[in-house]
Amino acid sequence: MLKRKVLDPVRLVLPFDSALDDKTTDYPKFRETWDPKFLVVKAGEQPTVFVINQLTHRQRQRVSAVQEPSERAALAIRYGLLSVESYAIEKPDGSMALLEQPKRADHGLLGDCITEEWMESARFLTDELIGIGGAILLMSEARAPLS
């Protein structure tokens, strides 16, 4: 029997978030189970949380057709990122502001996705793109062994 596990949206914290206690956080276990109990946050700190969702079959096909890793990750984010909590961006005048929630638009048969304008405003660093996009792709794959 073939099986695929459908997951509820996941609250992702990237492993290099400075709010995580790297001595007591079990990040590999978190990635295996998506259970936040394996993430330990330092006292008085607030991590950045990316709420992500599995991609549909069509979305996975579209994303997997992209060869360049950071472009593939960015496209996975456009389809799979639902919301962002506590992500600060520096404005051109040097002030800091929290990133607005993703703006979405209809993308035909592929469903809705985050707008390119919002992605530009987020200014994700490459390691953030790869971390978020990689997590979306990982949770979108079959999680049960084939039998």
N, C-alpha and C positions, 0 to 999 in steps of 0.2 A: 504494500500500500504506500502511496506517495502522500506526504503530509507537508503542510506549510503552516507555520504558526503566524497568526495575525496578532500584532501587538497593538495595544493602546498607544497613544502618543507618549513619547519618552522625554523626560526632563534631563537634557544633556548638559553636563559641566565638562569643559575640556580639561585634560590632565595637567596642563601647565597653568591653570588658573591659580593665581597667587593666594586666593582665599582657601584653597584646599590644604589640609595638613598632609604633606607628602609622606610623613612617617607612619601615619595610621590609616590613610586611605588605601583601599585595595582596588585600584583602578581596573586591573585585568578582570577581577570578579564582577565589577560594575558593568564592563563591556560585555561580559558573558551573559549576565542576567538582566541588565538594565534596572537593577534594584538600587535606589539611591541610598539604602542603608550602608552601602560599602564606601560612600563618600563622606569624609569627615571634614567639616568646615572649621577653620580656626575661629576661636572666640572673637566676637565683635566684627567678623568679616562677612561679606555677602558675595557669593560667587555670581558670575554671569551664567544665566540659564538659557539654553536654547531648547525650545519645545519642538521636537521633530516627529515626523510621521513617516510610515512606510510609503514607498512609491508604488504606484500601480504598475502592472505589467508593461503597458505602453510607455509609461514614464521611464521605467528601467531600461527598456529597449532604446529609447531616445538618448538617455544619458550614456549608456554603454557605447554608443556609436561615436562619442567624442573621444579623441585620442589624447589630447593634452591634459595631464592630471588636474591642474588648477581650474581649467575650463570645465572639466567633467564634474569636479566638486562644486563649482559655482552653479552649474545647471541642476545638480542634485539638490542644492540648497533652495534654488528657486521653486522646485516642486515640493520639497519635503519639510521646509522650515515653516512652522506655524506661528511662533511668537518668540520674542527675545525679552529677557528681564535683566536689568542692571548692566547694560553695555554702554559705556561712556565713549563718546567721540569728541575729538577736539575740533572746534569750529575754526574757520580761517582767522578769526580775531584772537585766538588763543584760549577762549573760554571753553568749558566742558559742558556737554549736554547729554542726556540719555537718548539713545537711538529710538526713533519712533517705531511703532509696530509695523511689520511688513505690509506693504500695499500690494494687493493681488489683482490680477486681470485674467479674463477668460483666455485659455490657450487651446480652444477647439477640443478635439478628441482627447488631448492630453490632460484636460481639466484646467483648473486655474493654477496660476503660478505667480510668484513674486515678480514685480515689474523690474526692468533693468534699471530704471531710475532709482528705485529703492536700494538695489544692490550697490549702485554707485555711491549713494549716500552713506551706506554702511561702512564702506572702506575696509572690509575685512582684510587682514594680513594673510599671507599665503598659508602659514601654519594654521590659522583659524579656518580658512577655506577648506583645507585638506582635512582638518579634524572634524568639522561639522559635516561636510559632504561625505567623508568616509564613514561616519557613524550612520548617516541616512542610508547609504548604500549597504552597509553591513546589516542593518535591521531590516532591509528590504529583501534580503536573500533568504532562501530556504533555511530554516533553523533546525529542522528535524532530519536525522539521517534517512537516506532513501533505503527502502527495503523491498 
